[in-house]
Amino acid sequence: MIVAEVQPVHWDTAPVAKRDSIIVIGYARVAAGAAAHAVQEHLAISLRIDRETHVVTEGDSTAATGLVRRWLAELLTGVDFSADITPLLAEIETAYLGHGNGAIRQAIGDAWRRYAARAAK
């Protein structure tokens, strides 16, 4: 019988370096008339933003349906969060015809303000 020498597992990792993105979360209350209100009181929009370009590279939300979560992720990906987001909010106003419209716009605005405050530091 041949017994191989087992080498210990080393968990060497690269030195911690500054990451290239930041996570920003925006919150809003869900309207009492919205179907999602039965499930959750707040809507959260989670964004991964590139630190150098200020562009959203990934997005997620706690929207009640997968369709809306995917739509929001597609809509927000590529948006420059160092710029004015009024056109984005206007697009949501005309393209999302549901009770959650205000909460979606408010959560995105909250994330935008948080990012602007962080970038100003």
Disulfide bonds with the S-S distance in Angstrom:
none
